[in-house]
Amino acid sequence: MTSAELDNLVRVGRLKREPPTDDEIAGLLRSAQERLKDAGRAELSYASQFDLAYNAAHALALVALRRAGYRSANRYLVFQALPHTVGMEAAKWRVLAKAHERRNLAEYEGFLERDDRLLAELIAIAGELRGLVAARGAGS
């Protein structure tokens, strides 16, 4: 799959073209599945659930980008590419972008504001993303 928008990002150095490997895709999918399942465990702390859900979504978004033949070192860009890799609507990837901002605050400043609605949306969108990735993978 190619996209004019993604190819433009290659031209400006934000993405690079690189074919994925089967092992890479399988590992990312396995990681995403396990993390997404565990993110729903109510006995875990909010921070753990959030971290698991965020990283599951990121792994799935990365699978989509890698299957399309691109690589990025920028975590945010992996989410931003979702409309071009799996057709995800902008409102949903923006929730992932908000989760990314919260993740950065937690990771770099040690602060994670509890937002149960965001966590629920993050888990739901990651689940939807899993379906989109699976549907696209059937043809690859």
C-alpha positions as CSV (number, residue, x, y, z in Angstrom):
1,M,0.0,0.0,0.0
2,T,1.3,3.5,-0.8
3,S,-0.2,6.8,0.1
4,A,0.8,10.2,-1.4
5,E,0.7,11.7,2.1
6,L,3.0,9.0,3.5
7,D,5.3,9.3,0.6
8,N,5.5,13.0,1.2
9,L,6.6,12.3,4.7
10,V,9.4,10.1,3.3
11,R,10.5,13.0,1.1
12,V,10.8,15.3,4.1
13,G,12.6,12.7,6.2
14,R,9.8,12.0,8.7
15,L,9.3,8.4,7.5
16,K,11.4,5.9,5.7
17,R,10.4,3.1,3.4
18,E,11.2,-0.3,4.8
19,P,9.5,-3.6,4.2
20,P,8.3,-5.4,7.4
21,T,9.3,-8.9,8.4
22,D,6.8,-11.6,9.3
23,D,8.5,-12.0,12.7
24,E,8.2,-8.3,13.4
25,I,4.5,-8.2,12.6
26,A,3.8,-11.4,14.6
27,G,5.6,-10.0,17.6
28,L,3.9,-6.7,17.6
29,L,0.5,-8.3,17.2
30,R,1.2,-10.7,20.0
31,S,2.3,-7.9,22.3
32,A,-0.7,-5.8,21.4
33,Q,-3.2,-8.6,22.0
34,E,-1.7,-9.4,25.5
35,R,-1.5,-5.8,26.5
36,L,-5.0,-5.0,25.3
37,K,-6.4,-8.0,27.2
38,D,-4.6,-7.0,30.4
39,A,-5.6,-3.3,30.1
40,G,-9.1,-4.3,30.9
41,R,-8.1,-5.9,34.3
42,A,-9.9,-3.8,36.9
43,E,-7.6,-5.0,39.7
44,L,-4.6,-3.2,38.1
45,S,-3.8,0.4,38.9
46,Y,-5.1,3.1,36.6
47,A,-1.5,3.9,35.5
48,S,-0.9,0.2,34.6
49,Q,-4.1,0.0,32.7
50,F,-3.4,3.2,30.8
51,D,0.2,2.1,30.0
52,L,-1.0,-1.3,28.7
53,A,-3.8,0.2,26.6
54,Y,-1.6,2.9,25.1
55,N,1.2,0.5,24.2
56,A,-1.3,-1.9,22.7
57,A,-2.7,0.9,20.5
58,H,0.8,2.0,19.6
59,A,1.8,-1.6,18.6
60,L,-1.3,-2.0,16.4
61,A,-0.7,1.4,14.8
62,L,2.9,0.4,14.2
63,V,1.8,-2.9,12.5
64,A,-0.4,-0.8,10.2
65,L,2.4,1.5,9.3
66,R,5.0,-1.4,8.9
67,R,2.6,-3.4,6.7
68,A,2.3,-0.4,4.5
69,G,6.0,-0.5,4.1
70,Y,7.1,2.5,6.2
71,R,9.0,3.0,9.5
72,S,9.0,6.0,11.8
73,A,11.0,6.8,14.9
74,N,8.3,9.2,16.0
75,R,5.5,7.6,18.2
76,Y,3.0,10.3,17.5
77,L,3.4,10.0,13.7
78,V,2.5,6.3,13.9
79,F,-0.9,7.4,15.2
80,Q,-1.2,10.3,12.8
81,A,-0.7,7.9,9.8
82,L,-3.7,5.8,10.8
83,P,-6.2,7.5,8.3
84,H,-3.7,6.5,5.6
85,T,-2.8,3.0,6.8
86,V,-6.2,1.6,8.0
87,G,-8.7,4.4,7.2
88,M,-9.3,5.4,10.8
89,E,-11.3,8.5,11.2
90,A,-9.6,11.6,12.5
91,A,-11.7,11.9,15.7
92,K,-10.5,8.5,16.8
93,W,-6.8,8.9,16.1
94,R,-7.0,12.2,18.0
95,V,-8.0,10.3,21.1
96,L,-4.8,8.3,20.6
97,A,-2.9,11.6,20.2
98,K,-4.4,12.8,23.5
99,A,-3.3,9.5,25.1
100,H,0.1,10.1,23.7
101,E,0.3,13.5,25.3
102,R,-0.7,12.0,28.6
103,R,1.8,9.2,28.2
104,N,4.5,11.7,27.7
105,L,3.6,13.6,30.8
106,A,3.7,10.4,32.8
107,E,6.9,9.2,31.2
108,Y,8.9,12.5,31.3
109,E,7.3,14.4,34.2
110,G,6.0,11.6,36.4
111,F,2.4,12.9,36.2
112,L,-0.6,10.9,35.0
113,E,-4.0,12.5,35.6
114,R,-6.7,9.9,36.1
115,D,-9.2,10.1,33.4
116,D,-11.5,7.1,33.3
117,R,-13.3,8.3,30.2
118,L,-10.0,8.6,28.3
119,L,-9.0,5.1,29.4
120,A,-12.3,3.6,28.3
121,E,-12.0,5.4,24.9
122,L,-8.4,4.3,24.6
123,I,-9.3,0.6,25.2
124,A,-12.3,0.8,22.8
125,I,-10.3,2.5,20.0
126,A,-7.4,0.0,20.5
127,G,-10.0,-2.8,20.1
128,E,-11.4,-1.2,17.0
129,L,-7.8,-0.7,15.7
130,R,-7.2,-4.4,16.3
131,G,-10.1,-5.2,14.0
132,L,-9.0,-2.7,11.3
133,V,-5.4,-4.1,11.4
134,A,-6.8,-7.7,11.2
135,A,-9.0,-6.9,8.2
136,R,-6.1,-5.3,6.4
137,G,-3.8,-8.1,7.2
138,A,-6.0,-10.7,5.6
139,G,-5.1,-9.3,2.2
140,S,-1.4,-8.9,2.8
